[in-house]
């Protein structure tokens, strides 16, 4: 009952924010970027909350629970990638999107940046956004399904999917970017508190502090304590934390490579575009990096505590349930309800942002240029709202029929966006000789590489790099294509002049 009350209060609060921001959303720019009005705190926490999503409280703890400290390499890669994204992308993208005909979406930025009158960049960008966001939103719905099944006795996985979908669609439908950003601020704060309170209380209150944790982990398997040791688990078949030798180079590179994906995530860079001023970027970066560092370590320690708490006698059938199962086992019902609401917050904070970007692709990058060039701002807002419902519906269908591994689904979408948009964003912002054709072909090569790599893993095996994360070949090949094709082309003087204006401090 306590959990039901806590979750109800949380969901009602999110809907109130949606209603409040509804009155502030009168144009598509408001709906997509909130009128570029985010302060540093909201920009930082909403960017990171929409970034880490349910993955932070389900996927990462699940990976560490199954493999020990070796699983932390993902977190290291993400922390480094996030820092580089704030350091080298945020400020320049915020300035460039304003200079370049006040671009409000990533596809529109590419079209304006390279004066692409054929609309090829815009269409290809929007298509990839729709493809990979349907997959990405599905991961959030799967996470919500797992959460509700664990919390509410007798609830089915499908019912959990529906509840999560209805709440996030409701407030995103009403308030768009502002609703997503302000709810993300609250959700990011909840996630942060949960990842401090939970591991501190469990480790020092139940397991005898860090020394007790290390001792108990070592008694289960000493390799759980070494980042370079490989530990495998197959909980469904009774295999628990078995040593598998030294972690391979390919495995560690694949985990670290997650950091490459940051510049290409539209729902994250949208926060850079929506921050009120480039002067706010340094403060936002500091806030974001503190949040990331503490949250990642919190998620890792929750998983390590879970290994000890549940032990090899009662291991979890699903490693991604470690946070969800650990909290009600050690906290009183009211505190547990608050901490578990953070899981719902993590899930929704990403789904809302992804839905806003995906619906903007349909409204701004398809509907307006090809169907209603003179559409009013109010009309485009409603097109975006309808698109929100349609895209969420398709994602819901994918969640019902696809994998129930949050980390697996996120990995696919993250690699797709990182390869399609990461290299184009970097080259567009930092290399004046980048050409439209180079970016277009780079996007296609990056996206197709990831899709083929994921569908046909035998490709990696044949090349002698079996198990290599698809983001690595996708990102590298996209960069090579952009560089080679751009070197063979010419840059229009007007484009080069705008580049000089945009990068001038």
C-alpha positions as CSV (number, residue, x, y, z in Angstrom):
1,X,0.0,0.0,0.0
2,X,2.8,2.4,0.9
3,X,4.4,1.8,-2.5
4,X,1.1,2.5,-4.3
5,X,0.7,5.8,-2.5
6,X,4.3,6.9,-3.2
7,X,4.1,6.0,-6.8
8,X,0.7,7.8,-7.2
9,X,2.0,11.0,-5.6
10,X,5.0,10.9,-8.0
11,X,2.9,10.3,-11.1
12,X,0.4,13.0,-10.1
13,X,3.3,15.4,-9.6
14,X,4.7,14.7,-13.1
15,X,1.2,15.3,-14.6
16,X,0.9,18.7,-12.8
17,X,4.2,19.8,-14.3
18,X,2.8,18.8,-17.7
19,X,-0.3,20.9,-17.2
20,X,1.8,23.9,-16.0
21,X,4.1,23.8,-19.0
22,X,1.1,23.4,-21.4
23,X,0.3,27.1,-21.0
24,X,3.9,28.0,-21.8
25,X,4.0,26.0,-25.1
26,X,2.6,28.0,-28.0
27,X,5.1,27.4,-30.8
28,X,7.1,24.4,-32.1
29,X,10.3,26.0,-30.8
30,X,8.7,26.1,-27.3
31,X,7.7,22.5,-27.7
32,X,11.1,21.3,-29.0
33,X,13.6,23.5,-27.1
34,X,11.5,25.4,-24.5
35,X,12.4,28.7,-26.1
36,X,16.1,28.2,-25.2
37,X,15.4,29.1,-21.6
38,X,17.0,26.3,-19.5
39,X,19.1,27.5,-16.5
40,X,22.4,25.6,-15.7
41,X,20.8,23.4,-13.0
42,X,17.9,22.2,-15.2
43,X,20.1,21.8,-18.3
44,X,22.7,19.7,-16.4
45,X,20.3,17.5,-14.5
46,X,17.8,17.0,-17.3
47,X,20.7,16.2,-19.7
48,X,22.1,13.5,-17.4
49,X,18.8,12.1,-16.2
50,X,17.6,11.7,-19.8
51,X,21.0,10.2,-20.6
52,X,21.2,7.5,-18.0
53,X,17.6,6.5,-17.8
54,X,16.5,3.1,-16.3
55,X,19.9,1.9,-17.5
56,X,21.5,3.5,-14.5
57,X,19.3,1.7,-12.0
58,X,18.7,-1.5,-13.9
59,X,21.2,-2.1,-16.7
60,X,24.5,-1.0,-15.1
61,X,23.8,-2.6,-11.7
62,X,22.7,-5.8,-13.6
63,X,26.0,-5.9,-15.5
64,X,28.1,-5.4,-12.3
65,X,25.9,-7.9,-10.4
66,X,26.7,-10.5,-13.1
67,X,30.4,-9.8,-13.6
68,X,31.7,-7.9,-10.5
69,X,33.9,-4.8,-10.8
70,X,34.8,-5.7,-14.3
71,X,31.4,-4.3,-15.3
72,X,32.5,-0.8,-14.2
73,X,34.3,-0.2,-17.5
74,X,31.0,0.9,-19.0
75,X,30.8,3.6,-16.3
76,X,34.4,4.8,-16.9
77,X,33.8,5.1,-20.6
78,X,30.5,7.0,-20.1
79,X,32.1,9.4,-17.5
80,X,34.9,10.3,-19.8
81,X,32.6,10.6,-22.8
82,X,30.2,12.8,-20.9
83,X,33.0,15.2,-19.8
84,X,34.3,15.5,-23.4
85,X,30.8,16.1,-24.6
86,X,30.2,19.0,-22.2
87,X,33.8,20.3,-22.8
88,X,33.9,20.3,-26.6
89,X,30.3,20.0,-27.9
90,X,27.9,21.9,-25.6
91,X,29.1,25.5,-26.0
92,X,29.9,25.3,-29.7
93,X,26.6,23.6,-30.6
94,X,24.6,26.1,-28.6
95,X,26.2,29.0,-30.4
96,X,26.2,27.4,-33.8
97,X,22.5,26.3,-33.8
98,X,21.6,29.9,-33.1
99,X,23.9,31.4,-35.7
100,X,22.8,28.9,-38.3
101,X,19.3,30.3,-38.9
102,X,18.2,29.5,-35.4
103,X,18.1,25.7,-35.9
104,X,15.9,23.9,-33.3
105,X,16.5,20.3,-34.2
106,X,19.7,18.3,-35.1
107,X,18.4,17.5,-38.7
108,X,17.6,21.2,-39.2
109,X,21.0,22.2,-38.0
110,X,22.8,19.9,-40.5
111,X,20.6,21.2,-43.3
112,X,21.3,24.9,-42.4
113,X,25.0,24.3,-41.6
114,X,25.7,22.9,-45.0
115,X,23.1,24.8,-47.0
116,X,21.6,21.5,-48.2
117,X,18.8,22.5,-50.6
118,X,18.1,18.9,-51.5
119,X,16.9,18.2,-47.9
120,X,18.8,14.9,-48.0
121,X,20.6,15.5,-44.7
122,X,17.3,16.4,-43.0
123,X,15.4,13.4,-44.3
124,X,18.2,10.9,-43.6
125,X,18.7,12.3,-40.1
126,X,15.0,12.2,-39.3
127,X,14.7,8.6,-40.5
128,X,17.5,7.4,-38.3
129,X,16.1,9.3,-35.3
130,X,12.7,7.6,-35.8
131,X,14.2,4.1,-36.2
132,X,16.5,4.2,-33.2
133,X,14.2,6.1,-30.9
134,X,11.5,3.6,-31.3
135,X,14.0,1.0,-30.1
136,X,15.3,3.3,-27.3
137,X,11.8,4.1,-26.0
138,X,11.0,0.4,-26.0
139,X,13.9,-0.1,-23.6
140,X,12.3,2.4,-21.2
141,X,9.0,0.6,-21.4
142,X,10.6,-2.8,-20.7
143,X,12.3,-1.2,-17.6
144,X,8.9,0.1,-16.4
145,X,7.4,-3.3,-16.9
146,X,10.1,-5.0,-14.8
147,X,9.6,-2.3,-12.1
148,X,5.8,-2.7,-11.8
149,X,5.9,-6.5,-11.8
150,X,8.4,-6.5,-9.0
151,X,6.6,-3.9,-6.9
152,X,3.0,-4.8,-7.3
153,X,2.1,-8.4,-6.6
154,X,0.0,-10.0,-9.3
155,X,0.7,-7.3,-11.9
156,X,1.6,-8.6,-15.3
157,X,4.6,-7.4,-17.4
158,X,2.2,-6.1,-20.1
159,X,0.2,-4.1,-17.5
160,X,3.5,-2.5,-16.3
161,X,4.3,-1.5,-19.9
162,X,0.9,0.2,-20.3
163,X,1.1,2.2,-17.1
164,X,4.6,3.5,-17.8
165,X,3.6,4.4,-21.4
166,X,0.4,6.2,-20.3
167,X,2.1,8.4,-17.7
168,X,5.1,9.5,-19.8
169,X,2.9,10.1,-22.9
170,X,0.5,12.3,-20.9
171,X,2.9,14.9,-19.5
172,X,5.1,14.9,-22.7
173,X,2.0,15.3,-24.8
174,X,1.0,18.4,-22.8
175,X,4.3,20.2,-22.2
176,X,6.9,18.9,-24.6
177,X,10.5,20.0,-24.0
178,X,9.8,22.1,-20.9
179,X,7.7,19.4,-19.3
180,X,10.5,16.9,-20.1
181,X,13.2,19.2,-18.8
182,X,11.6,20.2,-15.5
183,X,10.4,16.7,-14.8
184,X,13.9,15.4,-15.6
185,X,15.3,17.9,-13.1
186,X,13.2,16.4,-10.4
187,X,13.8,12.9,-11.6
188,X,17.5,13.4,-11.8
189,X,17.5,14.7,-8.2
190,X,15.5,11.6,-7.1
191,X,18.0,9.3,-8.9
192,X,20.9,11.1,-7.3
193,X,19.5,10.8,-3.7
194,X,18.6,7.1,-4.2
195,X,22.1,6.2,-5.4
196,X,23.6,7.9,-2.3
197,X,21.2,6.6,0.3
198,X,20.8,3.0,-0.9
199,X,24.5,1.9,-1.1
200,X,25.5,3.8,2.0
201,X,22.8,2.3,4.2
202,X,23.2,-1.2,2.9
203,X,27.0,-1.3,3.0
204,X,27.5,0.4,6.4
205,X,24.2,-0.6,8.0
206,X,24.0,-4.2,6.9
207,X,27.3,-5.4,5.6
208,X,29.9,-4.0,8.0
209,X,31.3,-1.2,5.8
210,X,33.6,-1.4,2.9
211,X,36.0,-3.8,4.6
212,X,33.0,-6.1,5.3
213,X,31.9,-5.8,1.7
214,X,35.3,-6.6,0.3
215,X,35.7,-9.6,2.6
216,X,32.4,-11.1,1.7
217,X,32.9,-10.5,-2.0
218,X,36.3,-12.2,-1.8
219,X,34.7,-15.2,-0.1
220,X,32.3,-15.6,-3.0
221,X,35.0,-15.2,-5.7
222,X,38.1,-13.0,-5.4
223,X,37.9,-12.1,-9.1
224,X,34.8,-10.1,-8.4
225,X,37.1,-7.4,-7.0
226,X,39.4,-7.0,-10.0
227,X,38.5,-4.8,-13.0
228,X,40.7,-6.8,-15.3
229,X,39.3,-10.2,-14.3
230,X,36.5,-11.8,-16.2
231,X,33.6,-13.4,-14.2
232,X,30.7,-15.1,-16.0
233,X,27.2,-15.9,-14.7
234,X,24.3,-17.8,-16.2
235,X,21.7,-17.5,-13.4
236,X,19.0,-19.4,-15.4
237,X,21.2,-22.5,-15.5
238,X,22.7,-22.2,-12.0
239,X,26.1,-20.7,-12.9
240,X,27.1,-18.1,-10.4
241,X,30.2,-15.8,-10.6
242,X,32.6,-18.3,-12.2
243,X,36.1,-17.1,-13.0
244,X,36.9,-16.9,-16.7
245,X,40.5,-15.6,-16.7
246,X,41.7,-12.2,-17.6
247,X,39.3,-9.8,-19.3
248,X,40.1,-9.6,-23.0
249,X,41.2,-6.5,-24.8
250,X,38.2,-6.5,-27.0
251,X,35.8,-6.8,-24.1
252,X,37.3,-3.8,-22.2
253,X,37.4,-1.7,-25.4
254,X,33.8,-2.5,-26.1
255,X,32.8,-1.4,-22.6
256,X,34.9,1.8,-22.7
257,X,33.6,2.6,-26.2
258,X,30.2,3.5,-24.8
259,X,31.7,7.0,-24.2
260,X,32.0,7.5,-28.0
261,X,28.2,7.6,-28.3
262,X,27.7,10.9,-26.4
263,X,28.0,13.5,-29.2
264,X,25.4,11.6,-31.3
265,X,22.6,11.3,-28.8
266,X,19.9,13.8,-30.0
267,X,18.0,13.8,-26.6
268,X,21.2,14.8,-24.8
269,X,22.6,17.5,-27.2
270,X,19.1,19.0,-27.3
271,X,19.8,20.2,-23.8
272,X,22.9,22.0,-25.1
273,X,20.8,23.7,-27.7
274,X,18.1,24.6,-25.2
275,X,20.4,26.2,-22.5
276,X,19.7,29.9,-22.2
277,X,23.3,31.1,-22.8
278,X,26.8,29.8,-23.6
279,X,27.9,31.5,-20.4
280,X,25.9,28.9,-18.5
281,X,27.7,25.9,-20.0
282,X,30.7,25.8,-17.6
283,X,28.5,25.8,-14.5
284,X,26.2,23.2,-16.1
285,X,29.2,21.0,-16.9
286,X,30.4,21.1,-13.3
287,X,27.0,20.2,-12.0
288,X,26.6,17.4,-14.5
289,X,30.0,15.8,-13.8
290,X,29.4,15.8,-10.1
291,X,26.1,14.1,-10.6
292,X,27.6,11.5,-13.0
293,X,30.5,10.6,-10.8
294,X,28.5,10.0,-7.7
295,X,25.6,8.3,-9.5
296,X,27.8,5.9,-11.4
297,X,29.7,4.8,-8.2
298,X,26.4,4.5,-6.4
299,X,25.0,2.2,-9.1
300,X,28.2,0.0,-9.0
301,X,28.1,-0.3,-5.2
302,X,24.4,-1.2,-5.2
303,X,25.3,-4.1,-7.4
304,X,28.3,-5.2,-5.3
305,X,26.1,-5.0,-2.2
306,X,23.5,-7.0,-3.9
307,X,25.9,-9.8,-4.7
308,X,26.8,-10.1,-1.0
309,X,23.2,-9.6,0.3
310,X,21.5,-12.2,-1.8
311,X,24.6,-14.5,-2.0
312,X,24.9,-17.7,-4.0
313,X,22.2,-19.4,-2.1
314,X,19.4,-17.0,-3.2
315,X,20.8,-15.3,-6.4
316,X,18.5,-13.2,-8.5
317,X,17.1,-14.9,-11.7
318,X,17.4,-11.5,-13.5
319,X,20.5,-9.5,-12.6
320,X,18.8,-6.2,-13.7
321,X,16.4,-6.6,-10.7
322,X,19.2,-6.1,-8.1
323,X,18.3,-2.5,-7.2
324,X,14.5,-3.2,-7.3
325,X,14.8,-6.3,-5.1
326,X,17.4,-5.0,-2.7
327,X,15.6,-1.8,-1.7
328,X,12.4,-3.4,-0.2
329,X,14.5,-6.1,1.4
330,X,16.4,-3.6,3.6
331,X,14.3,-0.4,3.9
332,X,10.9,0.3,5.6
333,X,8.0,0.5,3.1
334,X,7.8,4.3,2.9
335,X,11.5,4.8,2.3
336,X,11.5,1.9,-0.1
337,X,8.6,3.5,-2.0
338,X,10.5,6.7,-2.3
339,X,13.7,5.0,-3.5
340,X,11.8,2.8,-6.0
341,X,10.1,5.9,-7.3
342,X,13.6,6.9,-8.4
343,X,13.7,3.9,-10.7
344,X,10.4,5.1,-12.4
345,X,12.0,8.6,-12.5
346,X,15.0,7.2,-14.3
347,X,12.9,5.4,-16.8
348,X,10.6,8.3,-17.6
349,X,13.4,10.9,-17.7
350,X,14.8,9.3,-20.8
351,X,11.5,8.3,-22.5
352,X,10.1,11.8,-22.4
353,X,13.2,13.4,-23.9
354,X,13.4,10.8,-26.6
355,X,9.7,11.3,-27.5
356,X,10.2,15.0,-27.8
357,X,13.1,14.6,-30.2
358,X,11.4,11.9,-32.2
359,X,8.2,13.9,-32.6
360,X,10.2,17.0,-33.6
361,X,11.7,14.9,-36.4
362,X,8.2,14.2,-37.7
363,X,6.8,17.7,-37.2
364,X,9.8,19.9,-38.1
365,X,11.7,17.7,-40.5
366,X,8.9,15.8,-42.4
367,X,5.6,17.5,-42.0
368,X,6.6,21.1,-42.3
369,X,9.1,20.9,-45.2
370,X,7.2,18.4,-47.3
371,X,3.5,18.8,-46.5
372,X,2.7,22.2,-44.9
373,X,5.5,24.7,-45.4
374,X,3.3,27.5,-44.1
375,X,1.9,25.6,-41.1
376,X,1.4,27.7,-38.1
377,X,3.2,27.2,-34.8
378,X,0.1,25.9,-33.1
379,X,-0.5,23.4,-35.9
380,X,3.0,22.1,-35.7
381,X,2.7,21.7,-31.9
382,X,-0.3,19.5,-32.4
383,X,1.4,17.5,-35.1
384,X,4.2,17.0,-32.6
385,X,1.8,15.9,-29.9
386,X,0.1,13.4,-32.2
387,X,3.5,12.1,-33.2
388,X,4.3,11.6,-29.6
389,X,1.4,9.2,-29.2
390,X,2.1,7.3,-32.5
391,X,5.8,6.8,-31.8
392,X,5.2,5.7,-28.2
393,X,2.6,3.2,-29.6
394,X,5.1,1.7,-32.0
395,X,7.7,1.5,-29.2
396,X,5.1,-0.2,-27.0
397,X,4.7,-2.9,-29.7
398,X,8.4,-3.4,-29.9
399,X,8.6,-3.8,-26.1
400,X,5.9,-6.4,-26.2
401,X,7.6,-8.5,-28.9
402,X,11.3,-7.9,-28.3
403,X,14.0,-8.6,-25.8
404,X,13.4,-8.0,-22.1
405,X,17.1,-7.0,-21.4
406,X,17.2,-3.2,-20.8
407,X,21.0,-3.1,-21.3
408,X,20.8,-5.0,-24.6
409,X,18.1,-2.7,-26.1
410,X,19.9,0.4,-24.9
411,X,23.2,-0.8,-26.3
412,X,21.7,-1.2,-29.8
413,X,20.1,2.3,-29.9
414,X,23.1,4.0,-28.2
415,X,25.4,2.5,-30.9
416,X,23.0,3.6,-33.6
417,X,22.8,7.2,-32.6
418,X,26.5,7.4,-31.7
419,X,27.6,6.2,-35.1
420,X,25.0,8.1,-37.2
421,X,25.2,11.5,-35.5
422,X,28.4,11.5,-33.4
423,X,31.0,11.9,-36.2
424,X,28.8,14.4,-38.2
425,X,28.3,16.6,-35.0
426,X,32.1,16.6,-34.2
427,X,33.1,17.3,-37.8
428,X,30.4,20.0,-38.4
429,X,31.5,21.9,-35.2
430,X,35.2,21.5,-35.4
431,X,36.4,21.1,-39.1
432,X,35.7,23.9,-41.5
433,X,36.3,21.7,-44.5
434,X,33.5,19.3,-43.8
435,X,31.1,18.9,-46.7
436,X,27.4,18.1,-47.0
437,X,28.1,14.9,-49.0
438,X,30.7,13.8,-46.5
439,X,28.2,14.1,-43.6
440,X,25.4,12.4,-45.6
441,X,27.5,9.4,-46.5
442,X,29.0,9.2,-43.1
443,X,25.6,9.0,-41.5
444,X,24.5,6.3,-43.8
445,X,27.7,4.2,-43.4
446,X,27.6,4.6,-39.6
447,X,23.9,3.6,-39.3
448,X,24.1,0.7,-41.7
449,X,27.3,-0.6,-40.1
450,X,25.6,-0.8,-36.7
451,X,22.5,-2.5,-38.0
452,X,24.5,-5.1,-39.9
453,X,26.9,-5.6,-37.0
454,X,24.0,-6.3,-34.6
455,X,22.0,-8.5,-37.0
456,X,25.0,-10.5,-38.3
457,X,27.5,-11.0,-35.4
458,X,29.4,-13.4,-37.7
459,X,30.8,-10.4,-39.4
460,X,32.8,-9.5,-36.3
461,X,33.9,-13.1,-35.8
462,X,35.1,-13.3,-39.5
463,X,37.2,-10.1,-39.0
464,X,38.8,-11.5,-35.8
465,X,37.0,-9.1,-33.5
466,X,34.2,-11.2,-32.2
467,X,32.2,-9.5,-29.4
468,X,33.4,-5.9,-30.4
469,X,30.6,-3.4,-29.6
470,X,29.0,-2.2,-32.9
471,X,29.5,1.4,-31.9
472,X,33.3,1.1,-32.5
473,X,33.2,0.1,-36.2
474,X,30.2,2.3,-36.9
475,X,31.9,5.4,-35.4
476,X,35.3,4.8,-37.0
477,X,33.9,4.0,-40.5
478,X,31.6,7.1,-40.3
479,X,34.6,9.3,-39.4
480,X,36.7,7.9,-42.2
481,X,34.0,8.4,-44.8
482,X,33.3,12.0,-43.7
483,X,37.0,12.8,-43.8
484,X,37.8,11.2,-47.2
485,X,34.7,12.5,-49.0
486,X,35.1,16.0,-47.5
487,X,38.8,16.1,-48.6
488,X,37.6,15.4,-52.2
489,X,35.0,18.2,-52.1
490,X,34.8,21.9,-51.8
491,X,33.2,24.2,-49.2
492,X,31.0,27.1,-50.2
493,X,32.4,30.5,-49.1
494,X,29.1,31.3,-47.4
495,X,29.3,28.1,-45.3
496,X,32.9,28.8,-44.4
497,X,32.1,32.4,-43.4
498,X,29.3,31.2,-41.1
499,X,31.7,28.6,-39.5
500,X,34.1,31.4,-38.7
501,X,31.3,33.4,-37.1
502,X,30.0,30.5,-35.1
503,X,33.4,29.4,-33.6
504,X,34.5,32.9,-32.8
505,X,34.6,33.4,-29.0
